Amino acid sequence: MLYVDIPTRSEFATLSTARADACVSIYVRTTPVTQEVGASRIEFGNLIREAQSQLQEAGFDKRRLAVLMDSLSDLLDDDEFWRFQANSLAVFATADSIRAYRLANDLTSIVQVSDRFHLKPLLRAVTFPHSAFVLALSENAVRLMEMHADLAPEVVKVPDMPKDAASSAGKSTLNDRTFSGRIHGSEGQNVRFQQYVRKVDAALRQVLSGRETPLVLAATGRLASIFAQTCSYPHLLKDTIADSPDQFSEAELATKARPILDKAYSSEIAEIHALFERRAGDNRTTTDMADAARAATFGGIDTLLIDIDTTVPGFVDEESGAVTFVEKDDAKAYGVVDEIAARALASGARVMGVRREDIPGKGELAAVLRYPV
């Protein structure tokens, strides 16, 4: 199985609005190899103790601290949970709740304590998880598989998925005539393909509805074009694996899909860079955190790129958006860029967590604004 729990955007929004007297955010690198996960558990334990130290220093209520530490320690001691990991683990805990997400992304191990969760690294997993569905579609067979970064792909069970083109039409072959003799030959095959693809698309809705994971199609010829025209899933990528999928294993199809994913990601970043350059001439861009914080507070950000690997501690005023930076990252301060991203998301902005080299100006963030500043 694939032990990955990528949060939806609605789950991310819920986490971003959570507030408590203590919100502990822990990211730790893990491994899908169960025999080697011991090092990750040790590191997780060290991060728990660091969170405890910060809260004790801040004078946090001892009884609530004990409840919070018990919850985190229970997770640390859960052997069954640690047997099934991916490449990173994100844990968000308060004295009243705990959430854990196993991620395909390789994230830096950190702990943050504040009155809200530190979500910037998680945003990378939401905006570009290096995951995809691959639909292997041919006249003879159809299968859906899911792939995540360096993890082994796996076939996904899809209820009501047709077995092949002929059986989906109740035929033994696609080349026979209908009772009236109207549908036969290549014309009849096209009609049957359309019927087949509609059934495939209807079955996929049960699995893909509400998801934002990219879908890569592996198909050739007329089937490929009919599916592209018919597919109702909005995240089907334009580029396809233009080979007959019947001859490839799941692992081989995943290998062929990865360059398509990388290209889609690069194209998306390039489009944002081009938009940034166009809007810069209209005074509708900024790479300044203070300006971005004010714009996010008043719903002025259209598109935002943020660096997922660093944290700038401080505070953002709830009403004015004014930023106060602090030198010490303690249990009271939170990530300024995190807060900017949360406010931008709340106003419907497009927000992506990326590496610093992908940001115009190569700073902490770059924003395209809805109006001039």
C-alpha positions in Angstrom: 0.0 0.0 0.0 0.9 3.7 -0.3 1.2 5.2 3.1 0.7 8.8 2.1 -1.9 11.2 3.5 -1.9 14.4 1.4 -4.2 16.9 3.0 -6.8 18.5 0.8 -7.0 22.3 0.4 -10.0 22.4 2.7 -8.0 20.5 5.4 -5.2 22.9 4.9 -7.6 25.8 5.3 -8.9 24.3 8.6 -5.4 23.9 9.9 -4.5 27.5 8.9 -7.4 29.0 10.9 -6.8 26.9 14.0 -5.8 28.8 17.1 -4.9 27.5 20.6 -2.9 28.4 23.6 -0.2 26.1 22.2 0.1 24.7 18.7 3.0 22.3 18.1 4.1 21.7 14.5 6.6 18.9 13.9 8.1 17.9 10.6 10.5 14.9 10.5 12.1 13.0 7.7 11.0 9.4 7.6 11.5 6.4 5.3 9.1 3.8 3.8 11.7 1.2 4.8 10.3 0.0 8.1 13.6 -1.5 9.3 15.2 2.0 9.0 12.5 4.1 10.6 14.1 3.9 14.1 16.3 7.0 13.4 13.2 9.0 12.5 11.5 8.0 15.8 14.5 9.1 17.7 14.5 12.5 15.9 10.8 12.8 16.5 11.4 12.3 20.2 14.0 15.0 20.3 11.7 17.4 18.6 9.0 16.7 21.1 11.4 17.5 23.9 12.3 20.8 22.2 8.7 21.7 22.0 8.3 20.9 25.7 11.3 23.1 26.6 9.9 26.0 24.6 6.5 25.7 26.4 8.0 25.4 29.8 10.1 28.5 29.2 7.0 30.4 28.1 5.2 29.4 31.4 2.6 27.2 29.7 0.0 25.6 32.0 1.6 22.4 33.5 -1.6 20.3 33.3 -2.3 21.2 29.7 1.4 20.7 28.8 1.2 17.2 30.3 -1.8 16.3 28.2 -0.1 17.6 25.1 3.1 15.7 25.8 1.2 12.5 26.5 -0.6 12.8 23.1 2.7 13.3 21.3 4.4 10.5 23.3 1.6 8.1 22.5 2.2 8.7 18.8 6.0 8.2 19.3 5.3 4.9 21.0 2.8 3.6 18.4 4.8 0.8 16.7 2.1 0.1 14.2 2.0 3.7 13.1 5.7 3.9 12.6 5.7 0.7 10.5 4.0 2.5 7.7 5.7 5.7 6.7 6.6 7.7 3.5 9.4 10.3 3.1 8.3 12.9 5.7 5.9 13.1 8.6 4.0 16.3 9.6 2.3 16.3 13.0 0.1 19.2 14.3 -0.9 19.0 18.0 -2.6 21.0 20.7 -3.7 19.9 24.1 -7.1 19.0 22.6 -6.2 17.4 19.2 -3.5 15.8 17.1 -3.3 15.4 13.3 -0.6 13.5 11.4 0.1 13.4 7.7 2.6 11.1 5.9 4.1 12.9 2.9 5.9 11.9 -0.2 8.0 15.1 -0.2 11.4 15.3 1.4 11.0 18.0 4.1 13.5 19.4 6.6 13.0 18.2 10.2 11.9 21.1 12.4 9.6 21.9 15.4 7.6 25.2 15.7 5.5 26.3 18.7 3.1 29.2 18.6 -0.6 29.9 18.9 -1.1 28.6 15.4 0.4 25.9 13.2 3.5 26.2 11.0 2.1 25.1 7.6 4.6 26.5 5.1 6.4 23.1 4.5 3.0 21.4 4.3 2.0 23.8 1.5 4.6 22.2 -0.7 2.9 18.9 -0.4 -0.5 20.4 -1.2 0.6 22.5 -4.2 3.1 20.1 -5.7 3.1 16.7 -4.0 5.1 14.9 -6.8 2.2 12.5 -6.9 -0.1 11.5 -9.7 -2.7 9.1 -10.9 -1.8 7.3 -14.1 -4.6 5.8 -16.3 -3.4 3.0 -18.5 -6.1 2.8 -21.2 -6.2 0.4 -24.1 -8.8 -1.5 -26.1 -7.8 -4.7 -24.2 -7.6 -3.4 -20.6 -7.8 -0.4 -18.3 -6.2 0.2 -14.9 -5.7 3.2 -12.6 -2.5 3.5 -10.6 -1.3 6.0 -8.0 2.3 7.1 -7.7 4.2 9.2 -5.1 7.7 10.5 -5.5 10.2 7.7 -4.8 7.6 5.2 -3.5 6.4 2.2 -5.4 3.2 2.8 -7.4 0.1 0.8 -6.8 -3.0 -0.1 -8.7 -6.1 1.6 -7.4 -9.4 -0.4 -7.2 -12.1 1.4 -9.1 -15.7 0.2 -8.7 -17.6 -0.4 -11.9 -14.5 0.1 -14.1 -15.0 -1.8 -17.4 -12.7 -4.6 -18.1 -12.0 -3.7 -21.8 -13.7 -2.0 -24.7 -15.5 -5.0 -26.1 -17.0 -6.3 -22.9 -18.1 -2.8 -21.9 -20.3 -2.8 -24.9 -21.5 -6.3 -24.3 -19.6 -7.6 -27.3 -16.9 -10.2 -27.9 -15.3 -7.9 -30.5 -15.6 -4.3 -31.6 -15.8 -5.3 -35.3 -19.2 -7.0 -35.5 -22.3 -5.3 -36.9 -25.2 -4.1 -34.9 -28.6 -5.7 -35.4 -29.5 -3.0 -37.9 -26.1 -3.3 -39.6 -25.5 0.5 -39.0 -22.4 0.3 -36.8 -19.5 -1.7 -38.1 -15.9 -1.4 -39.2 -13.8 1.7 -38.2 -16.9 3.8 -37.7 -18.4 1.2 -35.3 -15.1 1.0 -33.5 -15.1 4.8 -32.8 -18.7 4.6 -31.5 -17.7 1.7 -29.2 -14.6 3.5 -28.0 -16.7 6.5 -27.1 -19.1 4.3 -25.1 -16.1 2.6 -23.4 -14.5 5.9 -22.5 -17.7 7.3 -21.1 -17.9 4.3 -18.8 -14.3 4.7 -17.7 -14.8 8.4 -17.0 -18.0 7.6 -14.9 -16.1 5.0 -12.9 -13.2 7.3 -12.3 -15.5 10.0 -10.8 -16.1 7.8 -7.8 -12.4 7.8 -7.0 -11.2 11.2 -8.2 -14.1 13.4 -7.2 -12.8 16.3 -5.1 -9.2 15.5 -5.7 -6.6 17.8 -7.2 -3.9 15.2 -7.9 -2.7 15.3 -11.6 -3.9 12.5 -13.9 -1.6 11.3 -16.6 -3.0 9.3 -19.5 -1.2 6.4 -21.0 -2.9 5.6 -24.3 -2.4 5.7 -28.1 -4.3 6.7 -31.2 -8.0 7.3 -31.2 -8.5 6.1 -27.6 -6.2 8.8 -26.4 -7.9 11.6 -28.3 -11.4 10.4 -27.3 -10.5 10.3 -23.6 -9.0 13.8 -23.7 -12.3 15.0 -25.2 -14.5 13.1 -22.8 -12.7 13.2 -19.4 -14.5 15.2 -16.8 -11.6 15.3 -14.3 -10.2 18.9 -14.4 -6.6 17.9 -13.5 -5.9 15.7 -16.6 -2.5 16.8 -17.9 -2.1 17.7 -21.6 1.0 15.6 -22.1 0.5 11.8 -22.3 2.4 8.6 -22.3 2.0 7.9 -26.0 2.8 4.2 -25.8 0.6 1.2 -25.5 0.3 0.7 -21.7 -0.3 -3.0 -22.0 3.4 -3.7 -22.4 4.5 -1.8 -19.3 4.4 -2.5 -15.6 3.2 0.0 -13.0 6.8 0.9 -12.1 7.6 1.5 -15.8 4.6 3.7 -16.3 5.5 5.7 -13.2 9.0 6.2 -14.6 7.4 7.5 -17.8 5.0 9.8 -15.9 7.6 11.6 -13.8 9.0 13.7 -16.6 5.5 14.7 -17.5 4.9 15.8 -13.9 8.2 17.7 -13.8 7.3 19.5 -17.0 3.8 20.5 -15.7 5.4 21.9 -12.6 8.1 23.8 -14.5 5.4 25.2 -16.9 3.3 26.4 -13.9 6.3 28.1 -12.3 7.3 29.7 -15.7 3.7 31.0 -16.2 3.8 32.7 -12.7 7.2 34.2 -13.5 5.9 35.6 -16.7 2.8 37.0 -14.9 5.1 38.5 -12.3 7.2 40.3 -15.0 4.1 41.7 -16.7 2.5 43.0 -13.5 5.8 44.5 -12.2 5.4 47.3 -14.8 2.0 48.1 -13.3 3.3 48.2 -9.7 1.3 45.1 -9.0 4.1 42.9 -7.5 6.2 42.8 -4.4 8.9 40.7 -2.8 8.8 42.6 0.5 7.3 40.7 3.4 5.8 43.8 5.0 4.1 44.9 1.8 2.9 41.4 1.2 1.5 41.1 4.7 -0.6 44.3 4.3 -1.8 43.1 0.9 -2.8 39.7 2.2 -4.6 41.2 5.2 -6.8 43.3 2.8 -7.3 40.5 0.2 -4.9 42.1 -2.3 -2.8 39.1 -3.3 -3.7 37.3 -6.5 -0.7 34.8 -6.7 1.9 34.1 -4.0 5.1 32.0 -4.2 6.8 31.3 -0.8 10.0 29.6 0.2 9.2 26.5 2.2 12.6 25.9 3.8 13.0 28.9 6.1 11.1 30.5 8.9 11.0 34.2 9.7 9.6 34.6 13.3 7.4 37.5 14.2 3.8 38.8 14.3 1.3 40.2 11.8 -1.3 42.6 13.1 -4.8 41.2 12.7 -6.3 44.5 11.4 -3.5 46.5 9.8 -1.2 43.7 8.6 1.8 45.5 10.1 4.7 43.1 10.6 6.8 42.9 13.8 9.9 40.8 13.4 11.6 39.2 16.4 15.1 37.7 16.8 14.1 34.8 19.0 11.8 32.1 17.7 10.0 31.2 20.9 6.6 29.7 21.8 4.9 33.1 21.2 6.2 34.1 17.8 5.1 32.4 14.6 6.2 32.3 11.0 5.4 35.6 9.3 5.4 34.1 5.8 3.1 31.3 7.1 0.6 33.9 8.2 0.8 35.8 4.9 0.1 32.6 3.0 -2.8 31.7 5.3 -4.4 35.2 4.8 -3.8 35.0 1.1 -5.5 31.6 0.8 -8.4 32.8 2.9 -9.1 35.5 0.2 -8.9 33.0 -2.7 -5.3 33.6 -3.8 -3.3 31.1 -5.6 -0.5 30.1 -3.2 2.5 27.8 -3.9 5.2 26.5 -1.7 8.4 26.3 -3.7 12.2 26.3 -3.4 13.9 29.7 -3.1 15.5 29.4 -6.6 12.0 29.3 -8.0 11.0 32.7 -6.5 11.5 35.9 -8.5 14.2 37.7 -6.7 15.1 34.5 -4.8 13.8 35.9 -1.5 11.3 34.7 1.1 8.3 35.3 -1.2 7.0 37.0 -4.3 3.5 38.2 -4.8 1.4 39.3 -7.7 -1.2 41.8 -6.5 -4.8 42.4 -7.5 -4.2 46.2 -7.5 -1.2 48.6 -7.7 0.7 49.5 -4.5 
